[in-house]
């Protein structure tokens, strides 16, 4: 815990007045008593619960951020938010975990708002620096998406901005909008999340995709594919491979691109 932050007991007590569900209150009381020296056996007897259940609560307290435990008990469904956002569950959990770095008042307000509404997309209100490599450069140089030093190789190869570079995405912009606004040629077709022309593979960071209807669970969760036409960054830094729509995994999801349409013969 950072210098000047309240002690654990004070932190837990400060949450007691800010949670809504009895289950959350009981969990906080158990953890608070344990941190004051009560044993799992004593707590089980006091609360009429199994000792194993009490121990699992105490193990949870030491294994994940406090805000995550509270959010789950307040009824927030991480999987549903991930589905609405087109994000991996880990990103949602990490986002709520980062609330431990906020004041209790702010963290409690965010959890309360998410718990009182049906699951919606997770959106970030921060600017994001996007670092990109074009899949064409990988094919030309024999690189792989899985190369740990992919961006170092791209930087050393002196590629032009169509193959490698970075740009800033302002809060509220999609990645496609930001790329176009900065003069970067970026593939797209439908602009509405219904094809894979603007797809990227995310290597670091993550992108929310409210409204995407085309990518499969495997493409999102396993390949880490995202659509940039509706994609809004939820992290301050992104590293991605763009122009991946020609991969076999996306061949059935592409549309004719307005960027490549030829002029009709006269």
C-alpha positions, 0 to 999 in steps of 0.5 A, a space after each residue: 500500500 502506498 505511503 499515506 494510504 489508510 491502514 487495512 482496517 480503516 480501508 475496509 471500514 470505509 467501504 462498509 458505509 458504501 456497499 449495498 448488499 448484505 453479502 458484501 457487508 458480511 464479507 467485509 466484516 469477516 475480513 476486517 475481523 480476520 485482519 484484527 486477529 480472529 481465526 477462521 474457526 472463530 469467524 465460522 462460529 460467530 457467523 454460522 458458516 463453514 470454516 472452509 468458506 471463511 477460509 476461502 474468503 480470507 484467501 480471496 482477500 489476499 489473492 485479488 484486488 479489494 475492488 474486484 471482490 466488492 464489485 462481484 458481490 455487489 452484482 457486477 457481471 464481468 463476463 456480461 460487460 466483456 461480452 458487451 464490450 468485445 473485450 476479454 474478461 481479464 481486461 474487465 477484471 484488471 479495470 475494476 482492480 485498478 479502482 484500488 488506486 482511486 479514492 474509496 468514494 470514487 471507486 464506490 461510485 463507479 461500482 454502484 453505477 455498474 451494479 445498478 444498470 444492465 451490463 453495458 460496454 466498458 469505455 475509457 475516458 483517457 487518451 491512448 498511444 497506439 503503436 502499429 505494425 502492418 501485417 504486410 511488413 511481417 510477410 515481407 520480412 519474415 516476422 511473426 505476430 508472436 515475435 517478442 521483439 516485433 516492434 523493435 524489429 520494425 523500428 530498426 527496419 526504417 519502415 514508412 508510416 504505412 507499415 509502422 508507426 504510432 499515433 494518438 487516439 483522443 478520448 471518444 475517438 475510434 481507432 479508425 477515426 484517429 488514424 484517418 484524422 492523422 493521415 494514416 491509410 487504414 483499411 475499412 469497409 462497413 465502418 459499423 462493426 459488421 465485417 473484418 476489413 478493419 480488424 487488428 490483432 492486439 498484442 498489448 493493451 485492449 480495445 472495447 468494441 461496442 456494437 461489433 456483430 461479426 467476430 467470433 468468441 474464438 477470434 476475440 478471446 483467443 486470437 485477440 482480434 478487434 475491429 477498429 472502426 468501432 474500437 475504442 481503446 481502454 488502455 493508455 498504450 496499445 501495440 497491434 498488428 493492423 491490416 490482418 483481414 487477409 488472414 485465413 481466419 477472416 476470409 469469410 468476414 471481409 467485404 469489398 473495400 472502398 479503399 481498393 475499388 478501381 475506377 470503372 472503365 469508360 
